[in-house]
Amino acid sequence: MLHQDVIYGNIELNGIYEKIVNSQEFLRLKDITQTAMSTLTYPQLAKETRFEHSIGVYYLMCRTLNNLEKKLSAQGLYFAREEKDIAKLAALLHDIGRFEQWMRYQSFADYKTIDHALFSSQLLFDEGLI
């Protein structure tokens, strides 16, 4: 699957990543806007949602892992596939609890409610998704 991102262009998602992005839980992120002050610098982000943001974070994690792997391979060091998958899943899923956070607390402010990243992982475990 290709996702057209306003900042990064085409982002390819395959396998489990494509399944996650097409899941009901992830699609809910389309209902939550992401940007605030960033639209002053990047007007094209005016309609960005947590859905697009999360895919962008996944993309940046993939680039980071690739760059690190190139540098580390010169020293004979490599990431295990599982390590890379965990990092990419964490990046993609870090906001998955935002919809539920709003439904329960009527706020996205972690300092007023709960840590959204920890809540996201707990939600995935509780629902048997991971």
N, C-alpha and C positions, 0 to 999 in steps of 0.2 A: 504494500500500500504506500502511496506517496501522499504526504501532507504538504500543502503549499503554505509556507510560513512567510509572513511579511518581512521578517528580518533575515532569516537564514535560507530562504528559497525552499527547494524541495527537500523534505526529510523523509527518508525511507524507513518504514516500520514493517517488520516481517515476523512471522512466528508468533510467539507468546506476546510480543509487544503490540502487534496488530490486534490480537484478540483482546488485550487489555483496553486498547484505545476504543475498540468497538463495543465494550461492555457497558451495560446500563449505568454502573457506578461511575465509570470514567466519563461517559457522555453527559452526566449531570453537570460536569465542570463547565459546559458550554453556557450554563445559566448564570455563571458568576463572573463578573468583570474583573479584570486583573489590574488595570492601570489606574494611576492617579496622577501624580505630578510628571510622570515620564512622558505624557502626551505633549508637554510643553517642548520637549526636545525632539520627540519622535511622534509627530501627529498621526502617522499611519497606524499607531498602536491604540487609537481612540476606542476601537471596538474589540480589542484583544480580551480574551476570556482566560480563565484558569486552564481551560482545555488547551488552547494554543501555548500558553505559558509552560505548561507541564511537558508538552512535546518539545518545546524549545530547550528546556532544562535537560531532557533526555538527549537531545542532539549535542548539546554542549558537553555532556558527560561522555558521549561517544568520542567526540573530538579530543577531549582531555585524555581519555584512556589511550587513544591511538598515539597521541603525541608523547605521553609518558612511556608507552611501550617501545616506541622508536628509540628514545633516549636510554631506556633501561636495557634494551636488547644489546646495545654496544658493550654492556658490562656482563652479558650473559644472563640477565634477569628477565623474567616474563611473568605476566599475570596468568593465573589459572582461569579457564573459561568461566568457572563458577564465580570467581571474584569479579570478573567483568560483568557478568549477568546481575549479580547483586547490586553493583554500583549503578547499572543502567536502570534496574527496577526501582531502586530507591529514588533516583532522579525522576523517573516517569510518574511514580506513585506518591510523591511527597505531599501533594495537595488533595489527594483523593478524599480526605475527611472534611474538606472545607464545606461541602454541601450540608453534611450532617452537623457540623459545627454551627452553621448559621441556623439550621432548624432547631437545634437545642438551646442555643444561647443568644440568637439574634445579633451576633457580633463575630467579626473575624479577628478581633484583637486577642492575640494569644495571652497577653498579660492580664486580660480581663476574664478569659475563659479557660482554655487548655492549650497546650502545645500542639499545634495542628499536625506536625509531622509525626509525633508520637501517637496522637489520636488516629491518624491515617493508618499507621501500621496496626494498631489495636483493632480498628474497624475491619481491616482485611483478615486478621486472624479470627475475630469473633464470627465473621460471616463465612469462615471456612474457605476463603479465596486463596489464602496462602498457609 
